[in-house]
């Protein structure tokens, strides 16, 4: 017998990592407090991540029954849908959905591909807790800044000419070898040159980094408008401001020098970037919606008090280099909705080149909008507005909307939203069924 497919309102947990925003300035804290009387926001504590999903580290629960979402999907495969069960297995969602509130820099990091994740988990399960890969996507809900992917090699070369402390830390031999690789017409040679130079940086001893940092910060303070060639940031200010701020957060950290290698990314609300496996990145500030494959594997090498695995990071990176524009995703219209008369609404699809997830952002100024059922499971978080969301089947069929409301939608369930000023993000997995 096929069980009814319900709409569940979820209670979701929040993590208090040091890099989170303090108290009620954190969207993660604001949203967590909406669905749980257990969350009393402490203005002196950082609130970093709201987790939505079935990951065992912090699983969501159904408010009505108190059962974990993991338990619910384990006992009722129809919630996931046959195509998703066939592709990804039973008992868990193939994606993990989050809200991140970033008060200071997260680590310089990369996520392993599937093969490397399996190897790392087998060799070191304490630091790599599962065997899954972790491609992820970030969508800004407030102005956001971060580092993502290697800059064009010409930009790195320019910094080597204008930033004396960077020259001194890397040394003439490593720099000369990199410059020789730039002249090669062979892409593999250029990647090898970048890898060798970045490895030289990331394996520098702590005394050299501390000395280089002192010189670097002094130059940024003494000549803020001309530091590093007078490069300005798209978010405002100069490169010197970034160096000073990051050093205040993580004094004498090697990650400070990674800013000359990695693209600086600035996103406005609604803009997004996709982070493929084995690509370096770091979030610096802002609030984002984040969706990823269901994994907690992170290889870190800077801007963190946590476990660092520099050797693995250096060996795993692709060393692709591209301009910052290549990091930005372009959403497309999402056509699977019907509007009631006089409704003002827009839905945009953020669809990365992977099977585990995609995200739809819907804004509803007023009126009602109805969405067709999706073959797989989905989770919706409402970040603005008031109203109601409705669905068929058993369980709680009508949920009141306010900022921070989170609902799980079972596979195949149509839903209707009605209200004013609504903004929501829906993460879903939809693997095509045979014959469809």
N, C-alpha and C positions, 0 to 999 in steps of 0.2 A: 504493500500500500504506500502511495506517495503522500508524505505528510504535508500539511499546508505550509506555505512559504510566508514567514512573517516579517514584520518591520520591528526591529528592536531598538529601544533607546539605550545608549551605552553610558556607563561610568568609566572614565579613563584615568589612568595614573599619570603623575607628573614627577620628573626627576629634578633634584636640586643640585645639579652640577655647578661647579664654581664659575663656569663661563656664562651662566644664565643671567638674565636681567633681574634686578631686585624687586621683590614684592609685586605690587599691583601694576608696575610698569611692564610686566611680562605678560604677553598674550597667552602664553602657555598656562600661567597661573590663573589669569582671568577665566579662561575657558574651563580649566579643571574644577574651579570653585563652583561653576554653574551646575554641574551634574552631581556633585558630591558634598554633603554636609561635613564630611570628614576633612575636607581641604579648607583650612582656615589660613588665609594668606598672611604670612609674616613679612612685614616690610623690610626686615633686616636679612632675609634669606634670598639666595638666587633661585630662580625657577627657570629651568633650561628647556625641558622637552616634555610635551604631552604625547603619550603613545596610544595609538588606536589600532587594535588588531589582536592577534592570537599569540604573539611571541611570548614564550614562557617567562622572559625577564620581567615583563610588566603587562600581563594580559588584561584586556577590557572585560567588563562584566555587564550583563543585562540588568538594568535598574529594577525592573518589575520582579524578576525571579531571583536575582542574586547569583545566578549561574554565570560562569565565565563564558566568554564568546568561544573560547577554544573547546569547552565542553559541549556547547550547543552545536557547533559545526561537526564535532566528532560523532555526536549521536544522531545527526540528521544530515546525510550527504546531499540531500536535495538543496540545502542552503548554499552549497558550493556549485552545484550543477554538474552533470555527468562529464562534460567536456573538460572542465577544470580538474575534476577528480582524476580523470584518465591521464591528464598531462602532468599534474603536480602531486597527486596523491591525496589521501584523506586526512582529516583532523586538524588542518591548519590553513590559514589564508596564504596565498603565494606572495603577498605583499605586506609591508608594514607602513603605516601612515602616521605622520607626526606633525606637530606644530613645534617649531624651534624658536626660542627667544634668546638672541645672542647679545650679551652685554660686553663680552671681550672675546678675543680670537680663540677659535677652536684650533686643534692641532694641525700642523702640516701633515697630511695623511693621504693614503690611497686605499682603495678597496680591491681585494684580490678577485681574479676571475675564478670560475668554478673549479678548474683543475688545481690552481694554487690554494684555494680555500680548503679543498679536501686534504692537501698535503700539510698545510699549516695546522689544521685541526688535529690531524693524526699525530703530528710531532709535538704540538704545544696546545693542548685543549684548554689550559688555564687562560691563556691570552687570546686564543682564537676559538671561541666557544661553539661554533657550528661549522659545517662543511659546505656552506652555501656561498655563492657570490653575492655582491651587494651593489649593483648599479643603482643610482639614485637620481632623483630630480628635485630641484628646489624652485618654488614659486614664491615670489616676494608678496607679502601682505602689508609690509611697511617698507620704506626705503632700506635697501640691503647692500652691503659691500662684502666682497670676498676675493680670494685668489683661486684661479682655476686654469690648469693646463700651462704648458710652457709657452712663453712669449715667442714671437718670431725671433729667429736667431740674430737678425740685424739689430733688434732692440737690446738683446743681451750684450751684443758686441759694443753697442753704443755706451751702455753702462760701464763696461770694462774700461772704456776710454775716459769716462767723466767722473767715476767714483774711486778716488785713490784708496780709501780703506778696503774696498773690494779687491782692487789690484794687489794690495799688500797681502791680504789674507790668502788669495789664490796662488800668488807667485808667478814670476815671468814664464817659467817653463810650462805650466799648465795652460796659461793664457795663450802662449805661442802655439801650442798644440791645437787648441780650440780654433784659433784663427786659421791655421792651416786646413783644418777640416771644413771650414766655411767655403774655401775655394774649390772643394771637390764637387763634381757634378753627380756624384754617387750619394743618394739619400742615406744609405747605410753608413757611409763615412761621416756624414753630418750628424746623424743620430749618435754615433759612437763618440764623436767629439763633445757633444752636449752631455752625454752620460759621464764621460771621464771628468769633465769640468764640474758637473754637479756632485759627483762622488767626491771630488777633492774638497768641495765646500762642506758637504755633510759629514765628512770624516775628519774635519779639522779639530785639533785638540782644544780643550776648553780655555786654556790660557791664551791661545791665539785669537779665539772668538771674543773673549773678554777685552783684549787689547784692541781688536778691530772695532768692536762695538763702541768703545770709548771714543775712538777717532771718528767713527761714523756719526754718532749722535752729536758730537761737537760740531762737525761740519754742517749737519742739518740745522742746528741752532744758530750757528754763526752766519750762514748764508742761506736762509730759508727759501728765498725766491729763485736762487740759481743752483741750488743743490741738485745733483744728478742731472745736470743739464737744464734745470728749470722745468722739469716735467710737472704738469698739473694733473690732478685727478678728476675724473668725470663727476665724482660726487661732490667736488668743491675742494679748494685748498691745493697744496702742493705735496709732492712726494715726501718732502721733509716732514710734513705734519704726520704722515703715516709712520715714518720711522720713529719719530719721537713718541707717538702714542703706543706703538707696539712695544717699544723698549720699556715704557712705563708699566705695561702689563706683564711682560716677560723679559726682565733685564738680562742682557748679555746672552740671548738665545740665538742659536744658529738660524732659527726661522726668520730672524730679522733680515739676513742676507738672501734668503729665498725670495724675498719680494722683488729682487732684481732679475729673477729667473721666471717667475710666474705672472700670468696676466692678472691685472687688477680689474675686477668686475663690479659694476654698479648697476643694480636693478631697481626699477620703479615698481610699485604695486602692480601685479598682473604679469610682469615679465618673469621669465624662467630660464634656467639652464639645466642641462643634463650632464651628469658625471659618469662617464663610462668606467669600466674596470681598468685598474692599473694606470689611472691618471691622477697626478698630484693636485691637491686643492686644500683650501682652508676657508672657513667662514669667519668673517671679521665683525659684522654688526648687523642688526635688524631682526625682524620677525619673518619667518617663512613657513609655508606649507612644504613638507618634505615627504616624498614617497620613495620607497626602495623595495628591493627584493627582501624577503623575510630572513634577514641575517643581522648579526651584530659584530661582524668581522671588520676591524680597522687596523691598518698598519701605520703607526705614527712615527714621526721623526723630528718634531719640533713644536714649540708653543704648547707644551703640555707637561704636567707632573706625572702623567701615566707612563706605562711601559712603552719604551721606544725600541723600534726594530729597524735601525738604519740600514743594516746589511740587506734585509729583505726588501725594503723600500727601493734602494738603489737598483737592485737586480730586477724588480718587477715592472718598473715604469716603461711605458712605450717610447718615451722621448719624442713623441710627436710635438711639433711646434706650430702654432697658428695664431692669427690675430684674435683679439678679444671678441670680435663679432662672431667668430666661429663657435663660441661657447653659449651663445644666446639661442633659445628655442623660439620658433614661430608657431603659435597656436593656430588652429583652423576652426571654422564654424562647426559646431556639433549639431547635426541635423535631426537627431532622433527625439524631438520633442514637439508637442502640439500646444499652441497658445490659445487661451480663451480670448474672446473679443476684448479690445481695449487694453490688452496686456502689453507691458513694456518689459521685455526680457531679452537677454543675450546669453548664449552658452558657447564656450570655447573649449576645444579639445587640445590637451597637451599629450602628445602620443610619441613617446621615445621608442627607439628601435629594439624593443625587447618584448617578451610575451607576458611578463609577470604583472605589469600594471600600466595604466594610463590614468589621467586625471581630467575631469571636466570642471571648469569654473563657470558657475551660473550667477548672473545678477538679475534680480527681479525687482523693478522699481515699484510696480503695483500690479495686481491682478493674479492670474493663476497660470501655471504651466504644467503639462503632464508629460512624463517620459516613458517611452516603451521599456519593457523588461530587457535586462542584459543577461546574456548566457551565464555569466559568472557572478560572484559575490561582489558587493561594494560597500564602502563606508562613506558617509557624508558628514562633514563638519560645517555648521553654519557660523560664519564669522561676523555677520551683521544682520539686522532686521528682525521683524517679528511676524508670526503667522502660524501656519500649520503645514505639516507634511503628512500625507495619507498613503496607505498601501493596503492591498488585500491580504487574505490569509489569516492564520491564527496569530496569537500574540497581541501586542499593542498596535492597533491599526492606525491610530491618529496620535501624532506627537506634536506638542507645542514647540514653536521655534523661538529661540532667542540666541544672542551671540554665545557660542560655546556648546550648543546642543549638538550631540553626535548620535547618528543612527546607523545601524547595520541594515542593509537591504539584501535579502536572499535572492539567489539566482532566479531570473524570470519574472520578478515582481515589478509590475508597473507602479509608478508613484506619481502623486500630484502634489505640487507646492502651491500654496496660496498665501499672500501677505504683502507687506510693503518693506522696501529698503533691504531686501534679502540679498546677501552674498553667501555663496557656499562653494565648497570644493568636494568633489566626489571621486574617490579613488576606486578603481574597479579592475577586475581581470576578466577578459572576455575572449576565451579561446573558441574559435569557430567549431561548431558541431559538424559531424559528418553529414554531407548532403546539403549544408546551408551555405 
